[in-house]
Amino acid sequence: MNKTAVSMFVITVLLAALAYYQGGQELVADGLKAGWGMLSETAVLLILAFMAAGLIQTLISHDMITRWLGKESGWKGIILASAVGGIIPGGPYVYYPIASSFLNAGAEMGTLIAFVSAKSLWDIARLPMEAAILGPKLTLIRNAVTFFFPFIVGFMGNVLFKKTADKIREERNKGDN
């Protein structure tokens, strides 16, 4: 079992103990039922996202990812990753596996940060809902204020964490993630 799974197990046991303390077996059962409901709603999406991420790894060569999103890509990689992050459909169950496949294929830290940041900030699929609920003016202001953020954090990621992506890949190859 990897460190992340062990950590999640410990957190789950602690939360179950807290639920038992606050409401007994019934509260623990309610929490587990709610978790099972969330899993059943997202299981298909998770499976498809990981399949898509695997296909991306096999269809897009390591050399192509390195050229477009790796160390040599510079601003081009940050801009491309930001654009892809903003337009790719789906929630975290979709884009985190894709980001992971980019990492495995040789993407640099800054491009990964730009991709995830752009997805979080620019998600084009969210714009109609955001405009309908918050209004077009607030939506426009929020997007204008956050527009440069993925580029900035991508650049910072490349400067501050230059060799981190390589180290993470090495750790993953050892099975220590």
C-alpha positions in Angstrom: 0.0 0.0 0.0 1.4 3.4 -0.9 1.7 6.4 1.5 -1.3 8.2 0.1 -3.6 5.2 0.6 -2.2 4.7 4.2 -2.8 8.4 4.9 -6.4 8.2 3.5 -7.0 5.1 5.6 -5.9 6.8 8.8 -8.0 9.9 8.0 -11.0 7.7 7.4 -10.5 5.8 10.6 -10.1 9.0 12.6 -13.3 10.5 11.0 -15.2 7.3 11.7 -14.1 7.4 15.3 -15.2 11.1 15.6 -18.5 10.3 14.0 -19.0 7.4 16.4 -18.1 9.6 19.3 -20.6 12.3 18.2 -23.5 10.1 17.1 -22.7 6.4 17.5 -23.0 3.7 14.9 -25.9 5.4 13.1 -23.8 8.5 12.3 -20.9 6.3 11.1 -23.3 4.3 8.9 -24.8 7.5 7.5 -21.4 8.8 6.6 -20.4 5.5 5.0 -23.6 5.5 3.0 -23.0 9.1 1.8 -19.5 8.1 0.8 -20.7 5.0 -1.1 -23.3 7.2 -2.9 -20.6 9.6 -4.0 -18.4 6.7 -5.2 -21.3 5.2 -7.2 -22.0 8.6 -8.8 -18.4 9.1 -9.8 -17.0 5.6 -10.4 -17.8 5.5 -14.1 -16.3 9.0 -14.5 -13.2 7.9 -12.6 -12.7 4.8 -14.8 -13.2 6.8 -18.0 -10.8 9.5 -16.8 -8.0 7.0 -16.0 -8.6 5.2 -19.3 -8.3 8.6 -21.1 -5.2 9.4 -19.2 -3.7 6.1 -20.1 -4.6 6.6 -23.8 -3.0 10.0 -23.7 0.2 8.5 -22.4 0.3 5.9 -25.2 -0.9 8.2 -28.0 1.2 11.2 -27.3 4.9 10.3 -27.3 7.2 11.2 -24.5 9.2 13.3 -27.0 6.1 15.3 -28.0 5.2 16.0 -24.4 8.7 17.0 -23.6 8.9 19.2 -26.6 5.6 20.9 -26.0 5.3 20.8 -22.2 8.8 19.9 -21.0 11.9 21.9 -19.9 12.6 23.2 -23.4 9.1 24.5 -23.9 9.4 27.6 -21.7 6.6 30.1 -22.2 5.1 28.1 -25.1 4.5 25.1 -22.7 3.0 27.3 -20.0 0.6 29.0 -22.5 -0.4 25.7 -24.2 -1.0 24.0 -20.8 -3.0 27.0 -19.7 -5.2 26.9 -22.8 -5.7 23.2 -22.6 -6.6 23.5 -18.9 -9.2 26.1 -19.6 -11.0 24.2 -22.3 -10.7 20.5 -21.2 -14.1 19.2 -19.9 -14.7 17.6 -16.6 -13.9 18.0 -13.0 -10.9 16.9 -10.9 -11.6 13.2 -11.5 -10.8 14.0 -15.2 -8.1 16.6 -15.2 -5.9 15.3 -12.4 -5.3 11.9 -14.1 -4.6 13.8 -17.3 -2.1 16.1 -15.4 -0.5 12.9 -14.0 -0.2 11.4 -17.5 1.5 14.7 -18.6 3.9 14.4 -15.7 4.7 10.8 -16.5 5.3 11.7 -20.1 7.9 14.4 -19.2 6.0 17.6 -18.6 7.7 20.3 -16.5 6.5 21.5 -13.2 5.4 25.0 -14.4 3.3 23.5 -17.2 1.6 21.2 -14.8 0.9 24.0 -12.4 -0.4 26.2 -15.3 -2.7 23.4 -16.5 -4.3 22.7 -13.1 -4.5 26.5 -12.3 -6.2 27.3 -15.6 -8.6 24.5 -15.2 -9.5 25.8 -11.7 -9.8 29.4 -12.8 -10.9 29.5 -16.4 -13.0 26.4 -16.9 -15.0 27.5 -20.0 -17.7 24.9 -19.3 -18.5 26.7 -16.0 -18.9 30.2 -17.6 -22.6 30.0 -18.4 -23.5 28.8 -14.9 -21.2 31.4 -13.3 -22.7 34.2 -15.4 -26.3 33.0 -14.7 -25.7 32.8 -10.9 -23.2 35.6 -10.3 -24.1 37.8 -13.2 -22.1 38.6 -16.4 -20.4 41.6 -14.8 -18.9 39.7 -11.9 -18.0 36.8 -14.1 -16.2 39.2 -16.5 -14.4 40.9 -13.6 -13.3 37.6 -12.0 -12.0 36.3 -15.3 -10.2 39.5 -16.0 -8.5 39.6 -12.6 -7.5 35.9 -12.8 -6.5 35.8 -16.5 -2.7 36.1 -16.0 -2.6 33.9 -12.9 -1.9 30.5 -14.6 0.9 32.0 -16.6 2.4 33.6 -13.5 2.2 30.5 -11.4 3.5 28.4 -14.2 6.5 30.6 -14.6 7.1 30.6 -10.8 6.8 26.8 -10.8 9.5 26.5 -13.4 11.8 28.9 -11.6 11.3 27.8 -8.0 10.8 24.0 -8.6 13.0 23.5 -11.7 14.0 19.9 -10.9 11.0 18.8 -8.9 9.1 17.1 -11.8 12.1 14.9 -12.4 12.3 14.0 -8.7 8.6 13.2 -8.6 9.0 11.0 -11.7 11.9 9.1 -10.1 9.9 8.6 -6.9 6.9 7.3 -8.9 9.2 4.9 -10.8 10.3 3.5 -7.4 6.7 3.2 -6.3 7.0 5.7 -3.4 4.2 8.0 -4.4 
